[in-house]
């Protein structure tokens, strides 16, 4: 007899000791580690004696340590076995056929099917903030990130950390740290002053220290007492880090103009149980989830006071990979449905939500740009050459192999700031990004909204996602890949979408592209907090 095991989310961290580069590629290391984890889980389930006729659920993450030979260490395996032996089980129930309202597409509620009015900030902001800041801190990018931000944005993120720690639930409960530990971390990360003697240094140092503390706590936010210790440590004269009070309209949990879930008492029309839409926008969101950019989206909108704007940003990214709208900014019906699905809410509320993003453009662009640049710098050496192209659409720079954008800016001074954040790598001018920039410039993510800097950032994010999809799907075969290759080969791929109990389900028809997606690791479960149940599952149903 066999036992079915389903892993809802797996984060694989491989520690390297020999510099930035993977060499030929990370895939052999990933394959060996994942094979070791799979074998260890199967053996642990058998050792724990989990019965085949009951459902057992682990409600907390499990940490497995894999040695260099791909074998899970005995200590971590034994801990997993003990966890499995102690976990409560649910008795099996008779199967129940889903009612039509149980499988409605995420969006407007229908008769008897009220879309959950979830406050994204309360549910997920703590985890997103913690993972984003810890990722930047571990990558050595935090000081560079902060030095490029406006002072008001730095203070907004400090306040967002404090607010999220106060309102987070048990799953992301803030953790304490001793004064001695805070001092040790501070000595390690604040040894050199940040570049800006203009009076904002205290806030800069505070955010850098908070990020390092979050990383030391295992991607958890520090509690109020620990944050107070950090504040005292960075301000020699106990000077408080001033934060401008938020208006009632921007408080987390308060309905705002950017709200993308229906809280209106007016009943919305029923949506079909299943829809056929372009698959590429949801594949792009899945890829952005893999590189941590989805966490940055949620963190940015929460810090900007747009507690429900994450879905609108998801819709805007979707629009960058779809055909341009026609006359009157109207999209084809299937494209409009894909944009609404990417937002997690009804299409009727999207124009207002997208407009709200444009109104807070400057508060969103800096952290989103930092997220992309930090992801680029994490896997590259400062000595690696950067390709730069400039044209009417702006200036795009990034990795020449695969044409992965690291930034898309408007001027040479902005490019200089990007180069500083990346450690001043050598630069080569060329036309490599020209076709990508022109293709994505003509695909607005924010129709009828004047937010050119945010449009460029959305284009950089979409280009990176498309480029990584192309590399993962066809790069192993020795093909020269570009983001436009993914746009060309997957732009007309359709998917059937329905809402299941565990998230938004995307069904890809079997064929060559299905096999490519499977080989590239995109037929999986992805965390997208603003979607139904916070999950996007891609496969065949």
C-alpha positions, 0 to 999 in steps of 0.5 A: 500500500502507498501513501499520497504525500502532497507538499504545498510549498517547498523552499530550497536553500543551497549554501555555496562557498565558492562565490557567485556563479553556479558554474555550468548551472544549478540544476544538478544541485537542485535535482540531487537535493530534491531527490534526497528530500523526496526519498526522505519524506517517503521513508519518514511517512513509512517509519511514522506509520501513517495510515492510508485511510486517514488525512494527516496535515502538518500545519507548520513548516518542516526543515530538512537539511541535505548533505552534499551527497544529497542525503538528508541528515539523520537529525532532521529526518528523525525530527520529521518522523516525530512530527508525523507521529504526533500530528492529528488526523482527520477521519475520512469523509464520504466524497461530496460532489462540489456544488456550482458555487464551490467551483466558481472562478475567483472574482465577483460573488454570485448567488449564495457564493460570497467572495471572501473579503480578506484583508490582504495586509492582515493575512499576509503582509507580515510574511511578505515583509519578512521574506523580502527584507530578509532576502535583501539582507542575506544578499548583502543588498540592504544598505544599497536598497535603502540609500536609493529610496526617498526618506519618506519611503524608508520611514513608511517601511519602518512603520509597516514593519511595526504595524504588521508585527502588531496585527500578524496572526499566530502563523507569523507571530513576531519573535523576541531577541535579546539586547545582546543579540541586537547589539551583535547584529548591529555591530555586524551590519552598521559598521560603516555609515550609509551614504547620506549625512543629510539627517535621514541616517537614523531611519536608514540605519534602523531599516537596515538593522531591522532587515538583519534582525528579521534574517537572523530570526528566520524570516520572522518580524521582531516583536515590539520590544526588539524593535525598540531595542533596535531603535535605541541602538541606531539613535545614539541620543535616543532620537525616535525614528519619526513616521508620519501618521497615516490617514484613516483611508490608508490604514491597513484593514480600511477600505480604500480606493484601490480595494479589489475585492467586493465589499459592496452590498450590491450583488454582483453577477454570477461568474461561470464555473469555468473559464478559458483564458490566456495562460501566459499572465498566470504563468508570469505571476507564478514565475515572479512568485518563484523569485520573491517578486510577489512578496515585494509587490505585497510589501510595497503596496502595504507600506504605501498604505494600499492594503488591497492594491496587490491584486491591482498590481498583479492585474497590471503585470498581466496586462504587460504580456497580453495584446494591447487594448483596442479602441476605447481601451477595451480588451478582448473578452478572454484577455479581460477575464485573464486580467481580472483573474490575475487581480483576484477580484471582479473586473468592474473594480479594476479601473479605479484600483489601477488609478489608485496605483498610478496616484502612488506611483513613486511609493511603489516604483522604488521598492519594486525596482529594488526587488528586481535589482537585488534578485539580479545582483544575488546571482551575479558578480559585480564584475559581470558585464551589464548590457545597456540599451537606450531609446525612445522607450527609456533605458533598459539594462540587464544580463545579455545572456537570455536578455533578462532586464535588471532595470528599466529607467527614463534617464542616464542619472537613473541608470547611474543609480542602478549601476551604483546599486549593482556595485558598478559593474562594467557596462557595454552598450548594445541593441539587445533589449530594443525589441523587448522594450518596444514590444512591452512598451506597446502593452500597457498594464495601466490603461488610461493611467499616467504612470510612466515610471510604474509602467517601465517597472512593470515592463522590467518585471514582466520581461524578467519573468518571460526571460526566466520562463524561456530559459527554464523551458528551452535553455537546457536544449542549447537554444538561444532564449529571450523573453520574446521567445516565451511571448511568441511560443506561449502567447496563444496558449489557452488554459481552463481556470476554475476555483477549487477549495485549495486555490485557483486551478489552471488547467493546461492542455497536454501537448508539447508546451505542457511537457515544456512547462512540466520540465521547466517546473511551472506545473506546480503550486505557487503562493499568490496571496491576493488570489483565491485561498492565496494559491495558484496551482498549474497542472492538468485537471 
